């Protein structure tokens, strides 16, 4: 049974700028924003839209890319969390404008624990890491981009 953990944050940036960075420019932006965590991102298949890209020590597939609702979902398909006992692990970001230069980002972690795995705090930690990434992305886009 798939479980979920959700969190949210306000980012002081317009929706379209943030959406561009999280969806269309994701493969270029991630190594620049968190170079201590992600060395590089390579698009293995497709054009960087719904497809496969390895991120640091695991491969993730963009499983949701909805331009209308501004939602992107990254599902682990190899290594990483799957090697830690999860049978399914997906991080989703949904963006909503709450002002001209302010966006609400909802982060949802969806996961299935493997049969021999005890309940984990990892989804909460992933959510916190995703929010930390958003803060780094916000700083990068406001100062360096």
N, CA, C and O atoms as CSV, one atom per row, in Angstrom:
chain,resi,resn,atom,element,x,y,z
A,1,UNK,N,N,0.836,-1.175,0.000
A,1,UNK,CA,C,0.000,0.000,0.000
A,1,UNK,C,C,0.889,1.249,0.000
A,1,UNK,O,O,1.814,1.364,0.804
A,2,UNK,N,N,0.603,2.156,-0.888
A,2,UNK,CA,C,1.390,3.381,-1.003
A,2,UNK,C,C,1.025,4.355,0.119
A,2,UNK,O,O,-0.146,4.636,0.375
A,3,UNK,N,N,2.068,4.855,0.773
A,3,UNK,CA,C,1.890,5.833,1.835
A,3,UNK,C,C,2.383,7.179,1.319
A,3,UNK,O,O,3.111,7.250,0.330
A,4,UNK,N,N,1.975,8.247,2.004
A,4,UNK,CA,C,2.380,9.590,1.579
A,4,UNK,C,C,2.796,10.434,2.767
A,4,UNK,O,O,2.298,10.276,3.882
A,5,UNK,N,N,3.725,11.335,2.492
A,5,UNK,CA,C,4.132,12.357,3.455
A,5,UNK,C,C,4.192,13.661,2.681
A,5,UNK,O,O,4.793,13.716,1.608
A,6,UNK,N,N,3.571,14.722,3.214
A,6,UNK,CA,C,3.517,16.001,2.502
A,6,UNK,C,C,4.072,17.138,3.358
A,6,UNK,O,O,4.060,17.094,4.588
A,7,UNK,N,N,4.549,18.139,2.660
A,7,UNK,CA,C,5.072,19.347,3.288
A,7,UNK,C,C,4.899,20.468,2.268
A,7,UNK,O,O,4.570,20.204,1.112
A,8,UNK,N,N,5.114,21.700,2.675
A,8,UNK,CA,C,5.008,22.809,1.726
A,8,UNK,C,C,5.854,23.977,2.176
A,8,UNK,O,O,6.228,24.088,3.344
A,9,UNK,N,N,6.152,24.854,1.218
A,9,UNK,CA,C,6.941,26.050,1.512
A,9,UNK,C,C,6.547,27.144,0.535
A,9,UNK,O,O,6.103,26.876,-0.582
A,10,UNK,N,N,6.719,28.383,0.982
A,10,UNK,CA,C,6.539,29.533,0.103
A,10,UNK,C,C,7.906,29.938,-0.419
A,10,UNK,O,O,8.869,30.052,0.339
A,11,UNK,N,N,7.973,30.153,-1.721
A,11,UNK,CA,C,9.214,30.568,-2.364
A,11,UNK,C,C,8.967,31.953,-2.954
A,11,UNK,O,O,7.960,32.184,-3.624
A,12,UNK,N,N,9.885,32.859,-2.701
A,12,UNK,CA,C,9.723,34.241,-3.153
A,12,UNK,C,C,10.249,34.398,-4.572
A,12,UNK,O,O,11.289,35.006,-4.828
A,13,UNK,N,N,9.468,33.815,-5.482
A,13,UNK,CA,C,9.803,33.814,-6.896
A,13,UNK,C,C,8.513,33.557,-7.668
A,13,UNK,O,O,7.626,32.848,-7.193
A,14,UNK,N,N,8.417,34.130,-8.844
A,14,UNK,CA,C,7.233,33.914,-9.667
A,14,UNK,C,C,7.091,32.468,-10.095
A,14,UNK,O,O,8.081,31.755,-10.260
A,15,UNK,N,N,5.853,32.045,-10.272
A,15,UNK,CA,C,5.537,30.667,-10.636
A,15,UNK,C,C,6.243,30.238,-11.912
A,15,UNK,O,O,6.859,29.172,-11.936
A,16,UNK,N,N,6.172,31.029,-12.965
A,16,UNK,CA,C,6.736,30.610,-14.250
A,16,UNK,C,C,8.261,30.461,-14.201
A,16,UNK,O,O,8.813,29.547,-14.814
A,17,UNK,N,N,8.937,31.350,-13.478
A,17,UNK,CA,C,10.395,31.249,-13.342
A,17,UNK,C,C,10.764,29.975,-12.602
A,17,UNK,O,O,11.674,29.255,-13.013
A,18,UNK,N,N,10.062,29.695,-11.515
A,18,UNK,CA,C,10.331,28.493,-10.728
A,18,UNK,C,C,9.983,27.234,-11.514
A,18,UNK,O,O,10.724,26.251,-11.474
A,19,UNK,N,N,8.862,27.260,-12.227
A,19,UNK,CA,C,8.453,26.108,-13.032
A,19,UNK,C,C,9.491,25.817,-14.118
A,19,UNK,O,O,9.832,24.658,-14.351
A,20,UNK,N,N,9.986,26.842,-14.769
A,20,UNK,CA,C,11.015,26.683,-15.802
A,20,UNK,C,C,12.237,25.961,-15.227
A,20,UNK,O,O,12.775,25.045,-15.849
A,21,UNK,N,N,12.668,26.379,-14.039
A,21,UNK,CA,C,13.850,25.784,-13.410
A,21,UNK,C,C,13.598,24.343,-12.968
A,21,UNK,O,O,14.475,23.489,-13.107
A,22,UNK,N,N,12.408,24.070,-12.438
A,22,UNK,CA,C,12.112,22.727,-11.935
A,22,UNK,C,C,11.744,21.727,-13.019
A,22,UNK,O,O,11.891,20.521,-12.821
A,23,UNK,N,N,11.274,22.202,-14.144
A,23,UNK,CA,C,10.837,21.264,-15.174
A,23,UNK,C,C,11.773,21.272,-16.374
A,23,UNK,O,O,12.498,20.304,-16.605
A,24,UNK,N,N,11.761,22.330,-17.117
A,24,UNK,CA,C,12.505,22.376,-18.388
A,24,UNK,C,C,14.017,22.466,-18.206
A,24,UNK,O,O,14.764,21.898,-19.004
A,25,UNK,N,N,14.481,23.167,-17.175
A,25,UNK,CA,C,15.919,23.358,-16.966
A,25,UNK,C,C,16.481,22.490,-15.848
A,25,UNK,O,O,17.612,22.708,-15.413
A,26,UNK,N,N,15.722,21.519,-15.377
A,26,UNK,CA,C,16.107,20.718,-14.216
A,26,UNK,C,C,17.484,20.075,-14.363
A,26,UNK,O,O,18.282,20.100,-13.425
A,27,UNK,N,N,17.767,19.501,-15.525
A,27,UNK,CA,C,19.036,18.789,-15.691
A,27,UNK,C,C,20.245,19.716,-15.630
A,27,UNK,O,O,21.338,19.288,-15.260
A,28,UNK,N,N,20.057,20.971,-15.988
A,28,UNK,CA,C,21.145,21.947,-15.951
A,28,UNK,C,C,21.241,22.596,-14.566
A,28,UNK,O,O,22.337,22.870,-14.078
A,29,UNK,N,N,20.112,22.833,-13.955
A,29,UNK,CA,C,20.052,23.590,-12.712
A,29,UNK,C,C,20.526,22.786,-11.492
A,29,UNK,O,O,21.249,23.320,-10.650
A,30,UNK,N,N,20.132,21.526,-11.387
A,30,UNK,CA,C,20.425,20.744,-10.176
A,30,UNK,C,C,21.917,20.727,-9.824
A,30,UNK,O,O,22.257,21.022,-8.678
A,31,UNK,N,N,22.827,20.393,-10.755
A,31,UNK,CA,C,24.245,20.366,-10.375
A,31,UNK,C,C,24.797,21.739,-9.983
A,31,UNK,O,O,25.770,21.823,-9.234
A,32,UNK,N,N,24.191,22.801,-10.479
A,32,UNK,CA,C,24.634,24.155,-10.124
A,32,UNK,C,C,24.119,24.571,-8.742
A,32,UNK,O,O,24.797,25.290,-8.007
A,33,UNK,N,N,22.926,24.113,-8.402
A,33,UNK,CA,C,22.291,24.508,-7.154
A,33,UNK,C,C,22.825,23.702,-5.970
A,33,UNK,O,O,23.055,24.255,-4.895
A,34,UNK,N,N,23.021,22.406,-6.164
A,34,UNK,CA,C,23.519,21.548,-5.080
A,34,UNK,C,C,24.710,20.708,-5.570
A,34,UNK,O,O,24.620,19.482,-5.634
A,35,UNK,N,N,25.813,21.364,-5.912
A,35,UNK,CA,C,26.968,20.636,-6.454
A,35,UNK,C,C,27.612,19.684,-5.451
A,35,UNK,O,O,28.313,18.755,-5.853
A,36,UNK,N,N,27.390,19.893,-4.161
A,36,UNK,CA,C,27.928,18.987,-3.154
A,36,UNK,C,C,27.140,17.683,-3.057
A,36,UNK,O,O,27.602,16.722,-2.441
A,37,UNK,N,N,25.958,17.648,-3.661
A,37,UNK,CA,C,25.111,16.465,-3.618
A,37,UNK,C,C,25.027,15.792,-4.986
A,37,UNK,O,O,25.083,14.566,-5.076
A,38,UNK,N,N,24.895,16.579,-6.047
A,38,UNK,CA,C,24.730,16.041,-7.397
A,38,UNK,C,C,25.870,16.526,-8.278
A,38,UNK,O,O,26.050,17.724,-8.492
A,39,UNK,N,N,26.627,15.574,-8.777
A,39,UNK,CA,C,27.760,15.909,-9.641
A,39,UNK,C,C,27.280,16.313,-11.028
A,39,UNK,O,O,27.679,17.355,-11.548
A,40,UNK,N,N,26.431,15.495,-11.622
A,40,UNK,CA,C,25.885,15.816,-12.935
A,40,UNK,C,C,24.583,15.072,-13.160
A,40,UNK,O,O,24.254,14.120,-12.453
A,41,UNK,N,N,23.861,15.528,-14.155
A,41,UNK,CA,C,22.597,14.916,-14.544
A,41,UNK,C,C,22.677,14.679,-16.037
A,41,UNK,O,O,23.015,15.580,-16.804
A,42,UNK,N,N,22.365,13.466,-16.442
A,42,UNK,CA,C,22.384,13.119,-17.858
A,42,UNK,C,C,21.015,12.607,-18.267
A,42,UNK,O,O,20.419,11.778,-17.580
A,43,UNK,N,N,20.528,13.101,-19.378
A,43,UNK,CA,C,19.294,12.588,-19.936
A,43,UNK,C,C,19.669,11.369,-20.763
A,43,UNK,O,O,20.401,11.473,-21.747
A,44,UNK,N,N,19.165,10.222,-20.356
A,44,UNK,CA,C,19.494,8.969,-21.035
A,44,UNK,C,C,18.529,8.692,-22.172
A,44,UNK,O,O,18.901,8.127,-23.201
A,45,UNK,N,N,17.300,9.093,-21.972
A,45,UNK,CA,C,16.259,8.759,-22.920
A,45,UNK,C,C,15.314,9.939,-23.050
A,45,UNK,O,O,14.963,10.554,-22.042
A,46,UNK,N,N,14.897,10.268,-24.245
A,46,UNK,CA,C,13.941,11.350,-24.442
A,46,UNK,C,C,14.620,12.709,-24.466
A,46,UNK,O,O,15.817,12.824,-24.727
A,47,UNK,N,N,13.827,13.734,-24.188
A,47,UNK,CA,C,14.315,15.108,-24.294
A,47,UNK,C,C,14.390,15.810,-22.942
A,47,UNK,O,O,14.467,17.037,-22.886
A,48,UNK,N,N,14.368,15.046,-21.859
A,48,UNK,CA,C,14.404,15.641,-20.530
A,48,UNK,C,C,13.013,15.838,-19.961
A,48,UNK,O,O,12.854,16.289,-18.827
A,49,UNK,N,N,12.007,15.498,-20.752
A,49,UNK,CA,C,10.637,15.538,-20.247
A,49,UNK,C,C,10.396,14.239,-19.506
A,49,UNK,O,O,11.255,13.795,-18.743
A,50,UNK,N,N,9.259,13.628,-19.712
A,50,UNK,CA,C,8.997,12.364,-19.048
A,50,UNK,C,C,9.992,11.364,-19.610
A,50,UNK,O,O,9.985,11.084,-20.809
A,51,UNK,N,N,10.841,10.829,-18.755
A,51,UNK,CA,C,11.917,9.938,-19.171
A,51,UNK,C,C,12.790,9.568,-17.999
A,51,UNK,O,O,12.338,9.574,-16.854
A,52,UNK,N,N,14.053,9.243,-18.280
A,52,UNK,CA,C,14.950,8.739,-17.252
A,52,UNK,C,C,16.160,9.640,-17.123
A,52,UNK,O,O,16.738,10.047,-18.130
A,53,UNK,N,N,16.552,9.959,-15.899
A,53,UNK,CA,C,17.800,10.679,-15.684
A,53,UNK,C,C,18.418,10.237,-14.369
A,53,UNK,O,O,17.735,10.219,-13.345
A,54,UNK,N,N,19.717,9.875,-14.376
A,54,UNK,CA,C,20.342,9.504,-13.115
A,54,UNK,C,C,20.682,10.759,-12.322
A,54,UNK,O,O,21.247,11.705,-12.871
A,55,UNK,N,N,20.346,10.774,-11.048
A,55,UNK,CA,C,20.648,11.910,-10.194
A,55,UNK,C,C,21.529,11.389,-9.067
A,55,UNK,O,O,21.072,10.613,-8.226
A,56,UNK,N,N,22.777,11.808,-9.047
A,56,UNK,CA,C,23.752,11.398,-8.053
A,56,UNK,C,C,23.867,9.882,-8.030
A,56,UNK,O,O,24.383,9.296,-8.982
A,57,UNK,N,N,23.406,9.238,-6.983
A,57,UNK,CA,C,23.595,7.807,-6.792
A,57,UNK,C,C,22.379,6.973,-7.164
A,57,UNK,O,O,22.370,5.765,-6.926
A,58,UNK,N,N,21.374,7.578,-7.730
A,58,UNK,CA,C,20.186,6.817,-8.099
A,58,UNK,C,C,19.635,7.317,-9.425
A,58,UNK,O,O,19.903,8.445,-9.839
A,59,UNK,N,N,18.868,6.469,-10.081
A,59,UNK,CA,C,18.196,6.872,-11.312
A,59,UNK,C,C,16.764,7.231,-10.972
A,59,UNK,O,O,16.079,6.530,-10.226
A,60,UNK,N,N,16.338,8.336,-11.538
A,60,UNK,CA,C,14.968,8.793,-11.356
A,60,UNK,C,C,14.328,9.003,-12.716
A,60,UNK,O,O,14.985,9.383,-13.685
A,61,UNK,N,N,13.048,8.749,-12.761
A,61,UNK,CA,C,12.275,8.973,-13.977
A,61,UNK,C,C,11.295,10.097,-13.694
A,61,UNK,O,O,10.640,10.112,-12.652
A,62,UNK,N,N,11.197,11.039,-14.623
A,62,UNK,CA,C,10.150,12.057,-14.503
A,62,UNK,C,C,8.852,11.359,-14.880
A,62,UNK,O,O,8.589,11.106,-16.056
A,63,UNK,N,N,8.041,11.051,-13.868
A,63,UNK,CA,C,6.823,10.276,-14.099
A,63,UNK,C,C,5.590,11.158,-14.262
A,63,UNK,O,O,4.569,10.712,-14.784
A,64,UNK,N,N,5.683,12.401,-13.819
A,64,UNK,CA,C,4.598,13.370,-13.992
A,64,UNK,C,C,5.226,14.687,-14.436
A,64,UNK,O,O,6.179,15.169,-13.823
A,65,UNK,N,N,4.690,15.254,-15.491
A,65,UNK,CA,C,5.116,16.577,-15.949
A,65,UNK,C,C,3.875,17.258,-16.518
A,65,UNK,O,O,3.570,17.123,-17.703
A,66,UNK,N,N,3.169,17.984,-15.669
A,66,UNK,CA,C,1.897,18.585,-16.043
A,66,UNK,C,C,2.037,20.104,-16.103
A,66,UNK,O,O,2.132,20.771,-15.073
A,67,UNK,N,N,2.049,20.633,-17.309
A,67,UNK,CA,C,2.200,22.072,-17.529
A,67,UNK,C,C,1.003,22.867,-16.986
A,67,UNK,O,O,1.157,24.017,-16.574
A,68,UNK,N,N,-0.169,22.262,-16.987
A,68,UNK,CA,C,-1.380,22.962,-16.555
A,68,UNK,C,C,-1.416,23.126,-15.037
A,68,UNK,O,O,-1.706,24.212,-14.534
A,69,UNK,N,N,-1.119,22.047,-14.308
A,69,UNK,CA,C,-1.171,22.105,-12.845
A,69,UNK,C,C,0.188,22.420,-12.227
A,69,UNK,O,O,0.310,22.536,-11.007
A,70,UNK,N,N,1.208,22.558,-13.075
A,70,UNK,CA,C,2.578,22.834,-12.620
A,70,UNK,C,C,3.039,21.782,-11.608
A,70,UNK,O,O,3.485,22.105,-10.506
A,71,UNK,N,N,2.920,20.527,-12.010
A,71,UNK,CA,C,3.352,19.421,-11.157
A,71,UNK,C,C,4.417,18.599,-11.870
A,71,UNK,O,O,4.294,18.288,-13.054
A,72,UNK,N,N,5.462,18.253,-11.127
A,72,UNK,CA,C,6.506,17.368,-11.629
A,72,UNK,C,C,6.723,16.285,-10.583
A,72,UNK,O,O,6.822,16.574,-9.390
A,73,UNK,N,N,6.797,15.044,-11.033
A,73,UNK,CA,C,7.026,13.904,-10.147
A,73,UNK,C,C,8.275,13.160,-10.572
A,73,UNK,O,O,8.439,12.841,-11.750
A,74,UNK,N,N,9.161,12.879,-9.621
A,74,UNK,CA,C,10.415,12.171,-9.876
A,74,UNK,C,C,10.370,10.834,-9.137
A,74,UNK,O,O,10.388,10.790,-7.907
A,75,UNK,N,N,10.312,9.749,-9.904
A,75,UNK,CA,C,10.208,8.412,-9.326
A,75,UNK,C,C,11.548,7.704,-9.407
A,75,UNK,O,O,12.169,7.659,-10.469
A,76,UNK,N,N,11.995,7.148,-8.285
A,76,UNK,CA,C,13.235,6.380,-8.263
A,76,UNK,C,C,12.973,5.061,-8.982
A,76,UNK,O,O,12.021,4.347,-8.664
A,77,UNK,N,N,13.839,4.740,-9.968
A,77,UNK,CA,C,13.654,3.492,-10.705
A,77,UNK,C,C,14.825,2.526,-10.542
A,77,UNK,O,O,14.736,1.360,-10.929
A,78,UNK,N,N,15.925,3.022,-9.965
A,78,UNK,CA,C,17.083,2.142,-9.776
A,78,UNK,C,C,17.989,2.705,-8.687
A,78,UNK,O,O,18.240,3.909,-8.641
A,79,UNK,N,N,18.475,1.833,-7.818
A,79,UNK,CA,C,19.424,2.247,-6.785
A,79,UNK,C,C,18.782,3.106,-5.724
A,79,UNK,O,O,17.565,3.088,-5.536
A,80,UNK,N,N,19.624,3.866,-5.026
A,80,UNK,CA,C,19.155,4.811,-4.016
A,80,UNK,C,C,18.177,4.212,-3.030
A,80,UNK,O,O,18.490,3.234,-2.351
A,81,UNK,N,N,16.995,4.794,-2.948
A,81,UNK,CA,C,15.994,4.361,-1.976
A,81,UNK,C,C,15.514,2.939,-2.221
A,81,UNK,O,O,15.124,2.252,-1.278
A,82,UNK,N,N,15.535,2.488,-3.461
A,82,UNK,CA,C,15.119,1.121,-3.745
A,82,UNK,C,C,16.102,0.127,-3.126
A,82,UNK,O,O,15.713,-0.970,-2.727
A,83,UNK,N,N,17.373,0.514,-3.049
A,83,UNK,CA,C,18.377,-0.339,-2.403
A,83,UNK,C,C,18.258,-0.318,-0.887
A,83,UNK,O,O,18.857,-1.148,-0.202
A,84,UNK,N,N,17.485,0.628,-0.360
A,84,UNK,CA,C,17.314,0.742,1.085
A,84,UNK,C,C,16.035,0.046,1.567
A,84,UNK,O,O,15.655,0.179,2.730
A,85,UNK,N,N,15.384,-0.684,0.684
A,85,UNK,CA,C,14.224,-1.480,1.085
A,85,UNK,C,C,12.882,-0.986,0.601
A,85,UNK,O,O,11.874,-1.662,0.805
A,86,UNK,N,N,12.835,0.177,-0.036
A,86,UNK,CA,C,11.572,0.652,-0.583
A,86,UNK,C,C,11.311,-0.026,-1.921
A,86,UNK,O,O,12.238,-0.246,-2.701
A,87,UNK,N,N,10.058,-0.356,-2.185
A,87,UNK,CA,C,9.715,-0.931,-3.482
A,87,UNK,C,C,9.208,0.139,-4.446
A,87,UNK,O,O,9.120,-0.100,-5.651
A,88,UNK,N,N,8.875,1.311,-3.923
A,88,UNK,CA,C,8.403,2.442,-4.729
A,88,UNK,C,C,8.740,3.713,-3.964
A,88,UNK,O,O,8.553,3.780,-2.749
A,89,UNK,N,N,9.247,4.741,-4.690
A,89,UNK,CA,C,9.594,5.996,-4.032
A,89,UNK,C,C,9.508,7.125,-5.050
A,89,UNK,O,O,10.214,7.115,-6.058
A,90,UNK,N,N,8.642,8.096,-4.782
A,90,UNK,CA,C,8.441,9.202,-5.719
A,90,UNK,C,C,8.321,10.512,-4.942
A,90,UNK,O,O,7.641,10.591,-3.918
A,91,UNK,N,N,9.000,11.535,-5.458
A,91,UNK,CA,C,8.915,12.882,-4.898
A,91,UNK,C,C,8.216,13.764,-5.916
A,91,UNK,O,O,8.632,13.828,-7.073
A,92,UNK,N,N,7.161,14.442,-5.497
A,92,UNK,CA,C,6.399,15.317,-6.393
A,92,UNK,C,C,6.429,16.748,-5.872
A,92,UNK,O,O,6.402,16.994,-4.666
A,93,UNK,N,N,6.487,17.684,-6.816
A,93,UNK,CA,C,6.417,19.107,-6.509
A,93,UNK,C,C,5.221,19.672,-7.267
A,93,UNK,O,O,5.096,19.458,-8.473
A,94,UNK,N,N,4.341,20.392,-6.572
A,94,UNK,CA,C,3.243,21.077,-7.247
A,94,UNK,C,C,3.301,22.552,-6.876
A,94,UNK,O,O,3.337,22.905,-5.698
A,95,UNK,N,N,3.310,23.407,-7.890
A,95,UNK,CA,C,3.478,24.839,-7.709
A,95,UNK,C,C,2.155,25.570,-7.904
A,95,UNK,O,O,1.383,25.251,-8.808
A,96,UNK,N,N,1.906,26.555,-7.043
A,96,UNK,CA,C,0.713,27.400,-7.154
A,96,UNK,C,C,1.120,28.840,-6.870
A,96,UNK,O,O,1.779,29.120,-5.869
A,97,UNK,N,N,0.729,29.742,-7.746
A,97,UNK,CA,C,1.034,31.160,-7.542
A,97,UNK,C,C,0.199,31.696,-6.386
A,97,UNK,O,O,-1.006,31.455,-6.311
A,98,UNK,N,N,0.861,32.431,-5.480
A,98,UNK,CA,C,0.127,33.086,-4.386
A,98,UNK,C,C,0.436,34.583,-4.377
A,98,UNK,O,O,0.162,35.290,-3.407
A,99,UNK,N,N,1.005,35.035,-5.469
A,99,UNK,CA,C,1.339,36.439,-5.655
A,99,UNK,C,C,2.205,36.550,-6.896
A,99,UNK,O,O,2.616,35.541,-7.469
A,100,UNK,N,N,2.479,37.775,-7.306
A,100,UNK,CA,C,3.278,37.972,-8.519
A,100,UNK,C,C,4.678,37.375,-8.384
A,100,UNK,O,O,5.199,36.793,-9.335
A,101,UNK,N,N,5.275,37.515,-7.227
A,101,UNK,CA,C,6.620,36.999,-6.989
A,101,UNK,C,C,6.659,36.051,-5.801
A,101,UNK,O,O,7.610,36.056,-5.019
A,102,UNK,N,N,5.617,35.238,-5.674
A,102,UNK,CA,C,5.545,34.292,-4.558
A,102,UNK,C,C,4.810,33.043,-5.030
A,102,UNK,O,O,3.744,33.119,-5.642
A,103,UNK,N,N,5.408,31.895,-4.731
A,103,UNK,CA,C,4.844,30.620,-5.168
A,103,UNK,C,C,4.780,29.655,-3.989
A,103,UNK,O,O,5.731,29.538,-3.217
A,104,UNK,N,N,3.659,28.972,-3.861
A,104,UNK,CA,C,3.524,27.910,-2.870
A,104,UNK,C,C,3.946,26.605,-3.542
A,104,UNK,O,O,3.436,26.250,-4.604
A,105,UNK,N,N,4.878,25.899,-2.915
A,105,UNK,CA,C,5.335,24.611,-3.440
A,105,UNK,C,C,4.927,23.526,-2.460
A,105,UNK,O,O,5.340,23.526,-1.301
A,106,UNK,N,N,4.114,22.609,-2.942
A,106,UNK,CA,C,3.714,21.454,-2.137
A,106,UNK,C,C,4.611,20.289,-2.541
A,106,UNK,O,O,4.727,19.956,-3.720
A,107,UNK,N,N,5.234,19.683,-1.556
A,107,UNK,CA,C,6.104,18.534,-1.783
A,107,UNK,C,C,5.405,17.306,-1.216
A,107,UNK,O,O,4.973,17.298,-0.063
A,108,UNK,N,N,5.299,16.268,-2.045
A,108,UNK,CA,C,4.653,15.034,-1.592
A,108,UNK,C,C,5.599,13.872,-1.862
A,108,UNK,O,O,6.096,13.711,-2.977
A,109,UNK,N,N,5.841,13.071,-0.843
A,109,UNK,CA,C,6.642,11.867,-0.970
A,109,UNK,C,C,5.673,10.687,-0.933
A,109,UNK,O,O,4.938,10.509,0.038
A,110,UNK,N,N,5.677,9.884,-1.997
A,110,UNK,CA,C,4.845,8.684,-2.060
A,110,UNK,C,C,5.786,7.485,-2.035
A,110,UNK,O,O,6.793,7.467,-2.742
A,111,UNK,N,N,5.459,6.487,-1.222
A,111,UNK,CA,C,6.386,5.365,-1.082
A,111,UNK,C,C,5.683,4.088,-0.644
A,111,UNK,O,O,4.625,4.122,-0.016
A,112,UNK,N,N,6.295,2.965,-0.990
A,112,UNK,CA,C,5.893,1.647,-0.505
A,112,UNK,C,C,7.109,1.034,0.153
A,112,UNK,O,O,8.189,0.983,-0.436
A,113,UNK,N,N,6.929,0.569,1.374
A,113,UNK,CA,C,8.008,-0.133,2.066
A,113,UNK,C,C,8.039,-1.574,1.563
A,113,UNK,O,O,6.999,-2.178,1.302
A,114,UNK,N,N,9.240,-2.106,1.434
A,114,UNK,CA,C,9.376,-3.509,1.064
A,114,UNK,C,C,8.825,-4.393,2.170
A,114,UNK,O,O,8.576,-3.913,3.276
A,115,UNK,N,N,8.628,-5.683,1.890
A,115,UNK,CA,C,7.999,-6.586,2.854
A,115,UNK,C,C,8.799,-6.766,4.149
A,115,UNK,O,O,8.209,-7.025,5.199
A,116,UNK,N,N,10.111,-6.636,4.095
A,116,UNK,CA,C,10.939,-6.845,5.277
A,116,UNK,C,C,11.404,-5.541,5.913
A,116,UNK,O,O,12.318,-5.542,6.738
A,117,UNK,N,N,10.788,-4.443,5.537
A,117,UNK,CA,C,11.250,-3.137,5.997
A,117,UNK,C,C,10.328,-2.577,7.069
A,117,UNK,O,O,9.104,-2.633,6.954
A,118,UNK,N,N,10.947,-2.036,8.113
A,118,UNK,CA,C,10.177,-1.357,9.145
A,118,UNK,C,C,9.849,0.052,8.667
A,118,UNK,O,O,10.482,0.559,7.741
A,119,UNK,N,N,8.865,0.684,9.292
A,119,UNK,CA,C,8.492,2.063,8.942
A,119,UNK,C,C,9.727,2.957,9.072
A,119,UNK,O,O,10.524,2.795,9.996
A,120,UNK,N,N,9.876,3.889,8.150
A,120,UNK,CA,C,11.086,4.697,8.057
A,120,UNK,C,C,10.784,6.184,8.235
A,120,UNK,O,O,9.676,6.645,7.959
A,121,UNK,N,N,11.786,6.919,8.698
A,121,UNK,CA,C,11.681,8.370,8.756
A,121,UNK,C,C,12.221,8.999,7.477
A,121,UNK,O,O,12.214,10.222,7.333
A,122,UNK,N,N,12.689,8.167,6.550
A,122,UNK,CA,C,13.281,8.674,5.315
A,122,UNK,C,C,12.346,9.579,4.515
A,122,UNK,O,O,12.813,10.603,4.017
A,123,UNK,N,N,11.049,9.266,4.358
A,123,UNK,CA,C,10.182,10.189,3.614
A,123,UNK,C,C,10.155,11.596,4.220
A,123,UNK,O,O,10.153,12.581,3.482
A,124,UNK,N,N,10.135,11.700,5.538
A,124,UNK,CA,C,10.158,13.017,6.181
A,124,UNK,C,C,11.482,13.717,5.877
A,124,UNK,O,O,11.500,14.914,5.588
A,125,UNK,N,N,12.589,12.976,5.941
A,125,UNK,CA,C,13.898,13.555,5.642
A,125,UNK,C,C,13.993,13.971,4.178
A,125,UNK,O,O,14.582,15.006,3.868
A,126,UNK,N,N,13.424,13.180,3.281
A,126,UNK,CA,C,13.420,13.534,1.864
A,126,UNK,C,C,12.641,14.825,1.649
A,126,UNK,O,O,13.054,15.691,0.878
A,127,UNK,N,N,11.516,14.945,2.336
A,127,UNK,CA,C,10.703,16.157,2.230
A,127,UNK,C,C,11.493,17.368,2.707
A,127,UNK,O,O,11.467,18.422,2.071
A,128,UNK,N,N,12.199,17.218,3.830
A,128,UNK,CA,C,13.019,18.313,4.340
A,128,UNK,C,C,14.139,18.660,3.362
A,128,UNK,O,O,14.449,19.834,3.160
A,129,UNK,N,N,14.743,17.642,2.758
A,129,UNK,CA,C,15.793,17.878,1.760
A,129,UNK,C,C,15.236,18.585,0.528
A,129,UNK,O,O,15.889,19.460,-0.040
A,130,UNK,N,N,14.022,18.200,0.117
A,130,UNK,CA,C,13.397,18.845,-1.039
A,130,UNK,C,C,13.133,20.320,-0.746
A,130,UNK,O,O,13.334,21.171,-1.613
A,131,UNK,N,N,12.683,20.624,0.469
A,131,UNK,CA,C,12.449,22.021,0.840
A,131,UNK,C,C,13.764,22.790,0.912
A,131,UNK,O,O,13.826,23.960,0.535
A,132,UNK,N,N,14.799,22.139,1.390
A,132,UNK,CA,C,16.123,22.763,1.426
A,132,UNK,C,C,16.617,23.036,0.004
A,132,UNK,O,O,17.186,24.094,-0.265
A,133,UNK,N,N,16.400,22.087,-0.900
A,133,UNK,CA,C,16.756,22.285,-2.309
A,133,UNK,C,C,16.015,23.487,-2.883
A,133,UNK,O,O,16.597,24.280,-3.623
A,134,UNK,N,N,14.738,23.623,-2.548
A,134,UNK,CA,C,13.956,24.768,-3.047
A,134,UNK,C,C,14.535,26.089,-2.560
A,134,UNK,O,O,14.573,27.064,-3.311
A,135,UNK,N,N,14.981,26.130,-1.322
A,135,UNK,CA,C,15.609,27.356,-0.791
A,135,UNK,C,C,16.910,27.648,-1.540
A,135,UNK,O,O,17.191,28.798,-1.876
A,136,UNK,N,N,17.698,26.610,-1.798
A,136,UNK,CA,C,18.943,26.788,-2.563
A,136,UNK,C,C,18.634,27.236,-3.986
A,136,UNK,O,O,19.326,28.092,-4.536
A,137,UNK,N,N,17.596,26.658,-4.579
A,137,UNK,CA,C,17.190,27.028,-5.931
A,137,UNK,C,C,16.734,28.485,-5.969
A,137,UNK,O,O,17.084,29.232,-6.883
A,138,UNK,N,N,15.959,28.875,-4.976
A,138,UNK,CA,C,15.489,30.253,-4.880
A,138,UNK,C,C,16.680,31.215,-4.815
A,138,UNK,O,O,16.709,32.210,-5.539
A,139,UNK,N,N,17.648,30.928,-3.965
A,139,UNK,CA,C,18.836,31.768,-3.826
A,139,UNK,C,C,19.615,31.808,-5.136
A,139,UNK,O,O,20.058,32.872,-5.568
A,140,UNK,N,N,19.780,30.649,-5.765
A,140,UNK,CA,C,20.517,30.566,-7.030
A,140,UNK,C,C,19.836,31.421,-8.106
A,140,UNK,O,O,20.496,32.207,-8.785
A,141,UNK,N,N,18.534,31.268,-8.258
A,141,UNK,CA,C,17.814,31.990,-9.306
A,141,UNK,C,C,17.786,33.501,-9.051
A,141,UNK,O,O,17.850,34.300,-9.985
A,142,UNK,N,N,17.690,33.870,-7.795
A,142,UNK,CA,C,17.662,35.305,-7.475
A,142,UNK,C,C,19.034,35.967,-7.600
A,142,UNK,O,O,19.126,37.154,-7.914
A,143,UNK,N,N,20.099,35.202,-7.356
A,143,UNK,CA,C,21.435,35.788,-7.318
A,143,UNK,C,C,22.371,35.419,-8.459
A,143,UNK,O,O,23.169,36.245,-8.902
A,144,UNK,N,N,22.276,34.180,-8.935
A,144,UNK,CA,C,23.292,33.677,-9.855
A,144,UNK,C,C,22.812,33.422,-11.272
A,144,UNK,O,O,23.619,33.405,-12.202
A,145,UNK,N,N,21.552,33.229,-11.450
A,145,UNK,CA,C,21.068,32.815,-12.770
A,145,UNK,C,C,21.074,33.972,-13.759
A,145,UNK,O,O,20.697,33.796,-14.918
